[in-house]
Amino acid sequence: MKSITYAKAVCEAMDEEMARDDKVLLFGEDVAWKGGTYNASVGLLDKYGPMRVFDTPISESGFTGMGVGMAITGLRPIVEFMFGDFMLVAADQLFNQAAKLRYMTGGQVKVPMVIRVATGGGRSMAAQHSQCLQSMAAMFPGMKVVLPSDAQEAKGLLKASIRDDDPVMFLESKMLYNQTFEVDDEVEPIPLGKAKVVMEGNDVTIVATSVMVLKAKEAAEKLKAEGISVELIDLRTIVPLDMETVLKSVRKTGRLLICDEGYEMCNIATEISFRVMEDAFYDMDAPVERLCTPNTSIPFTPALEYPLLPTNPDKVYAKVKHIMGK
C-alpha cells in the first residue's frame, strides 16, 4: 500500500496505460507543459513526448472531434476538459458522434475514447464552472459514465475506461484531487458497471456517487454510534447502472437514500427511485429519499455556495434520521 493523492492516481493510471499501449495518447487544455490544471498529468509530456501528450487550443468542440476521429481510426485518445461544464460546448461531438457511431455503423466502427472532466462545486468557481452534469451525459445511448470516489477507484476505473471500446465520460471531483488515500501498489482495472458495497448494514441503504460516497461514509460512522446501521453503496458508474446490487440491499434494509451532487431535476437519483418503485415497492418501509444540488445556479461566494451543495455529511445524517423517523 502507498499514500497518494487522487490526482496522482489519475496520473499513474494514464502513465501505466500509455506504457502498456502505444495507441493511448492524452490531449486537452494545459495537460502537457503545465501537467494539468489539477496536476493530474505531471511528467507525462517528458516521458512520452509531444506526439502523445499535447496541449490544445481553447476549443472543446474542435479537439473532441479530433479525438473521435482518432478513436475510429484505431487510437485510444484521452481527452481532458478543464471543467465538466465545457462538455456542453462539445455536445454534438460527444453525444451525436462519439456515442452513436458504433450503433450507426452496425458495430463496424468503435470509439475507444475517454473524456476526463473535472466536475463539481466547492471551489468558488461560480455558475459556469461548478456543475455536475453526469445525469445529462447518461441520457445518451452509447456513452458510459464513470464517477470514482477515491484514488484506488480512480486508478482502477480509469484503466478499465481506457481499455473499453466505447466512449467513456470519466468525471473527477475537483474536491478530491488534493486528498490523499491509501492505494494498492498494483491496481488492476475495475470492471465498469459493478457497484461496490463500502459498508454493510441492516437499517438503511445509502447509494452514492463520487465525493458523496466519502460524505455518506462520515455520516454512517456517526449514525452507527447512535445504533443506526447503514449499508453504503458506491455506484462507481451510472452507465452501466448496477441495479442488482442496489435492489439486493434495499430488499434487506427497506429504506433508501440516494446521494449525488448533480441537480435534483432529472438526476440519476430519480431513475434509481423509479426502478426501486418498480421492482422493490413492497419491500420498502419508507419512501425513497434523495440528496442532490437544488435546481439553482451555483453561487460564486462561499457563504452562499457551501450551504447550497449536498457535499456535507451533516446533510446526509439529517436525511437518514428523517427516513428512520427520528
C-alpha positions as CSV (number, residue, x, y, z in Angstrom):
1,M,0.0,0.0,0.0
2,K,1.0,3.6,-0.6
3,S,-0.4,7.0,0.1
4,I,-1.1,9.2,-2.9
5,T,-3.5,11.9,-3.9
6,Y,-6.5,11.4,-6.2
7,A,-4.7,13.5,-8.9
8,K,-1.6,11.3,-8.6
9,A,-3.8,8.1,-9.0
10,V,-5.3,9.5,-12.2
11,C,-1.8,10.3,-13.5
12,E,-0.5,6.9,-12.6
13,A,-3.4,5.2,-14.4
14,M,-2.7,7.1,-17.6
15,D,1.1,6.6,-17.3
16,E,0.7,2.8,-16.9
17,E,-1.8,2.5,-19.8
18,M,0.4,4.6,-22.1
19,A,3.3,2.4,-21.3
20,R,1.2,-0.7,-21.9
21,D,-0.3,0.5,-25.2
22,D,1.3,3.0,-27.6
23,K,-2.1,3.8,-29.1
24,V,-3.0,5.7,-25.9
25,L,-2.5,9.4,-26.0
26,L,-3.6,12.5,-24.0
27,F,-4.5,16.0,-25.0
28,G,-6.5,19.0,-23.8
29,E,-6.0,22.4,-22.3
30,D,-2.8,22.7,-20.2
31,V,-2.3,18.9,-19.9
32,A,1.2,18.9,-21.3
33,W,3.7,21.7,-20.3
34,K,1.7,22.5,-17.1
35,G,0.9,19.0,-16.2
36,G,-2.8,19.6,-16.0
37,T,-4.8,22.3,-14.2
38,Y,-5.2,19.9,-11.2
39,N,-1.7,18.3,-11.6
40,A,-3.2,15.1,-12.9
41,S,-0.8,14.7,-15.8
42,V,2.5,15.9,-14.3
43,G,5.5,14.3,-16.0
44,L,3.7,12.6,-18.9
45,L,4.9,15.1,-21.6
46,D,8.6,14.5,-20.6
47,K,8.1,10.7,-20.6
48,Y,6.0,10.2,-23.8
49,G,6.8,13.3,-25.8
50,P,4.7,15.9,-27.7
51,M,3.3,13.4,-30.2
52,R,1.4,11.6,-27.4
53,V,0.9,14.3,-24.8
54,F,0.0,17.8,-26.1
55,D,-1.9,21.0,-25.4
56,T,-4.8,22.1,-27.5
57,P,-6.4,25.5,-28.3
58,I,-9.4,26.5,-26.2
59,S,-11.9,24.7,-28.5
60,E,-13.6,21.8,-26.8
61,S,-15.7,21.1,-29.9
62,G,-12.6,21.0,-32.1
63,F,-10.3,18.8,-30.1
64,T,-13.2,16.5,-29.1
65,G,-14.0,16.0,-32.8
66,M,-10.3,15.3,-33.3
67,G,-10.5,12.7,-30.6
68,V,-13.4,11.0,-32.2
69,G,-11.6,10.8,-35.5
70,M,-8.5,9.3,-33.8
71,A,-10.6,6.7,-32.0
72,I,-12.4,5.4,-35.0
73,T,-9.1,5.0,-36.8
74,G,-7.5,2.9,-34.2
75,L,-6.1,5.1,-31.5
76,R,-7.2,5.4,-27.8
77,P,-7.3,9.1,-27.0
78,I,-7.8,10.6,-23.6
79,V,-9.4,14.0,-23.9
80,E,-9.4,16.3,-20.9
81,F,-11.9,19.0,-20.3
82,M,-10.7,21.6,-17.7
83,F,-14.3,21.8,-16.4
84,G,-17.2,19.4,-16.8
85,D,-19.4,22.3,-17.8
86,F,-17.5,22.5,-21.0
87,M,-19.0,19.3,-22.3
88,L,-21.9,21.5,-23.4
89,V,-19.5,23.2,-25.9
90,A,-18.7,19.8,-27.4
91,A,-22.2,18.3,-27.0
92,D,-22.6,17.4,-30.7
93,Q,-19.2,15.7,-31.0
94,L,-19.8,13.8,-27.7
95,F,-23.5,12.8,-27.9
96,N,-24.3,12.8,-31.6
97,Q,-21.0,11.5,-32.9
98,A,-18.9,9.6,-30.3
99,A,-21.9,8.0,-28.6
100,K,-23.8,7.0,-31.7
101,L,-21.2,5.9,-34.3
102,R,-20.9,2.3,-33.2
103,Y,-24.7,1.9,-33.4
104,M,-25.0,3.8,-36.7
105,T,-22.3,1.7,-38.4
106,G,-23.7,-1.6,-37.2
107,G,-20.7,-2.2,-35.0
108,Q,-18.2,-1.7,-37.8
109,V,-16.7,1.4,-36.0
110,K,-15.7,1.5,-32.4
111,V,-15.0,4.7,-30.5
112,P,-12.5,3.8,-27.7
113,M,-12.2,7.2,-26.2
114,V,-12.1,8.6,-22.6
115,I,-13.3,12.1,-21.8
116,R,-11.9,13.2,-18.5
117,V,-13.7,16.1,-16.9
118,A,-13.2,17.9,-13.6
119,T,-16.6,18.3,-12.0
120,G,-18.5,19.7,-9.1
121,G,-18.6,22.7,-6.7
122,G,-16.9,23.7,-3.6
123,R,-14.1,25.8,-5.1
124,S,-15.9,29.1,-5.7
125,M,-15.8,28.8,-9.4
126,A,-19.3,30.1,-10.0
127,A,-22.2,29.0,-12.1
128,Q,-20.4,28.2,-15.3
129,H,-17.6,26.1,-13.8
130,S,-19.2,24.2,-10.9
131,Q,-21.9,22.0,-12.3
132,C,-22.2,18.2,-12.1
133,L,-23.7,17.1,-15.4
134,Q,-23.3,13.3,-15.2
135,S,-27.1,12.7,-15.4
136,M,-27.2,14.6,-18.7
137,A,-24.3,12.5,-20.1
138,A,-26.1,9.4,-19.0
139,M,-29.2,10.3,-21.2
140,F,-27.4,9.4,-24.4
141,P,-27.2,5.8,-25.5
142,G,-23.6,4.7,-26.3
143,M,-21.9,6.8,-23.7
144,K,-20.6,5.2,-20.5
145,V,-20.4,7.4,-17.4
146,V,-17.9,6.8,-14.5
147,L,-17.7,8.6,-11.1
148,P,-14.7,7.4,-9.0
149,S,-14.9,8.2,-5.3
150,D,-11.3,7.8,-4.1
151,A,-7.8,7.3,-5.5
152,Q,-8.0,3.5,-5.6
153,E,-11.3,3.7,-7.5
154,A,-10.0,6.4,-9.8
155,K,-6.9,4.4,-10.9
156,G,-8.7,1.1,-11.4
157,L,-11.8,2.6,-13.2
158,L,-9.6,4.8,-15.4
159,K,-7.6,1.8,-16.5
160,A,-10.8,0.0,-17.4
161,S,-12.2,3.1,-19.2
162,I,-9.1,3.4,-21.4
163,R,-9.3,-0.2,-22.4
164,D,-13.0,0.0,-23.1
165,D,-14.1,0.1,-26.8
166,D,-16.9,2.6,-26.1
167,P,-16.6,6.3,-25.3
168,V,-16.4,6.8,-21.5
169,M,-17.2,10.1,-19.7
170,F,-14.9,10.0,-16.7
171,L,-15.9,12.5,-14.0
172,E,-13.3,13.5,-11.4
173,S,-14.5,15.6,-8.4
174,K,-12.5,18.8,-8.0
175,M,-12.9,18.4,-4.3
176,L,-11.0,15.1,-4.4
177,Y,-7.9,16.0,-6.4
178,N,-5.7,17.0,-3.4
179,Q,-7.0,14.5,-1.0
180,T,-4.7,11.6,0.0
181,F,-5.8,8.0,0.0
182,E,-4.3,4.5,0.6
183,V,-3.8,2.7,-2.7
184,D,-2.5,-0.7,-3.5
185,D,0.9,-0.9,-5.0
186,E,-0.6,-2.7,-8.1
187,V,-4.1,-1.7,-9.1
188,E,-5.9,-3.8,-11.6
189,P,-8.7,-2.4,-13.9
190,I,-12.1,-2.3,-12.1
191,P,-14.9,-3.6,-14.3
192,L,-17.4,-0.9,-15.4
193,G,-21.0,-1.5,-14.3
194,K,-20.3,-3.2,-10.9
195,A,-21.1,-1.2,-7.8
196,K,-19.2,-1.6,-4.6
197,V,-20.6,-2.2,-1.1
198,V,-18.5,0.0,1.0
199,M,-20.2,-0.7,4.3
200,E,-22.7,-3.4,5.2
201,G,-25.7,-2.6,7.3
202,N,-29.4,-3.5,8.0
203,D,-31.4,-0.3,8.7
204,V,-31.0,1.9,5.6
205,T,-29.2,1.8,2.3
206,I,-27.3,4.8,1.0
207,V,-26.4,4.8,-2.7
208,A,-23.8,7.5,-3.5
209,T,-21.6,8.7,-6.3
210,S,-18.1,10.4,-6.4
211,V,-17.3,12.7,-3.4
212,M,-20.8,11.9,-1.9
213,V,-19.5,8.4,-1.0
214,L,-17.0,9.9,1.4
215,K,-19.6,12.3,2.9
216,A,-22.0,9.4,3.3
217,K,-19.3,7.3,5.0
218,E,-18.7,10.1,7.5
219,A,-22.4,10.3,8.3
220,A,-22.7,6.5,8.5
221,E,-20.0,6.4,11.2
222,K,-21.9,9.0,13.2
223,L,-25.1,7.1,12.8
224,K,-23.5,3.8,13.8
225,A,-22.7,5.4,17.2
226,E,-26.4,6.0,17.6
227,G,-27.4,2.5,16.7
228,I,-28.4,3.1,13.1
229,S,-26.8,0.5,10.7
230,V,-26.1,1.9,7.2
231,E,-25.4,-0.1,4.1
232,L,-23.3,2.2,1.8
233,I,-23.1,1.5,-1.9
234,D,-20.6,3.3,-4.2
235,L,-22.3,3.2,-7.6
236,R,-18.9,3.7,-9.4
237,T,-20.7,4.0,-12.7
238,I,-24.2,5.3,-13.6
239,V,-23.9,3.8,-17.1
240,P,-23.9,0.9,-16.9
241,L,-26.1,1.1,-13.8
242,D,-25.8,-1.8,-11.3
243,M,-29.4,-2.0,-10.1
244,E,-28.9,-5.6,-9.0
245,T,-26.6,-4.6,-6.1
246,V,-29.0,-1.7,-5.2
247,L,-32.1,-3.8,-5.2
248,K,-30.5,-6.6,-3.1
249,S,-29.5,-4.0,-0.5
250,V,-32.9,-2.3,-0.5
251,R,-34.8,-5.6,-0.1
252,K,-32.7,-6.1,3.1
253,T,-32.9,-2.7,4.6
254,G,-36.3,-1.4,3.4
255,R,-35.1,2.2,3.2
256,L,-33.1,4.1,0.6
257,L,-31.3,7.4,0.4
258,I,-29.6,8.4,-2.9
259,C,-26.8,11.0,-2.8
260,D,-25.5,12.7,-5.9
261,E,-24.1,16.1,-6.4
262,G,-25.9,16.7,-9.7
263,Y,-29.0,18.9,-9.9
264,E,-32.2,17.5,-8.4
265,M,-34.1,17.9,-11.7
266,C,-33.6,14.7,-13.9
267,N,-30.9,13.4,-11.5
268,I,-29.8,9.8,-11.7
269,A,-31.4,9.6,-8.2
270,T,-34.8,9.9,-10.0
271,E,-34.0,7.0,-12.3
272,I,-32.9,4.8,-9.4
273,S,-36.0,5.8,-7.4
274,F,-38.3,4.8,-10.2
275,R,-36.6,1.4,-10.7
276,V,-36.8,0.7,-7.0
277,M,-40.5,1.5,-7.0
278,E,-41.0,-0.8,-10.0
279,D,-39.0,-3.8,-8.6
280,A,-39.0,-3.4,-4.8
281,F,-42.0,-1.4,-3.8
282,Y,-43.4,-4.0,-1.4
283,D,-40.0,-4.3,0.3
284,M,-39.9,-0.7,1.3
285,D,-40.6,0.5,4.8
286,A,-40.3,4.2,4.0
287,P,-40.4,6.5,0.9
288,V,-37.2,6.8,-1.1
289,E,-35.3,10.0,-0.3
290,R,-32.6,11.8,-2.3
291,L,-29.9,14.4,-1.5
292,C,-28.8,16.4,-4.5
293,T,-28.0,20.0,-5.5
294,P,-31.1,22.2,-5.7
295,N,-32.1,23.5,-9.1
296,T,-30.4,26.8,-9.0
297,S,-27.2,28.2,-10.4
298,I,-24.1,27.7,-8.2
299,P,-23.2,31.0,-6.5
300,F,-19.7,32.3,-6.5
301,T,-19.3,33.4,-2.9
302,P,-18.5,30.6,-0.4
303,A,-21.1,32.0,2.0
304,L,-23.8,31.0,-0.5
305,E,-22.2,28.1,-2.3
306,Y,-21.3,25.9,0.7
307,P,-24.8,25.8,2.3
308,L,-26.3,25.0,-1.1
309,L,-24.2,22.0,-2.0
310,P,-25.1,18.5,-0.8
311,T,-21.5,17.6,-0.1
312,N,-21.9,17.8,3.7
313,P,-22.0,14.8,6.0
314,D,-24.4,16.6,8.3
315,K,-27.0,16.8,5.4
316,V,-26.6,13.0,4.8
317,Y,-27.0,12.4,8.6
318,A,-30.2,14.5,8.7
319,K,-31.7,12.8,5.7
320,V,-31.1,9.3,7.3
321,K,-32.6,10.4,10.6
322,H,-35.7,11.6,8.7
323,I,-36.0,8.3,6.9
324,M,-35.7,6.5,10.2
325,G,-38.5,8.7,11.6
326,K,-36.2,10.2,14.2
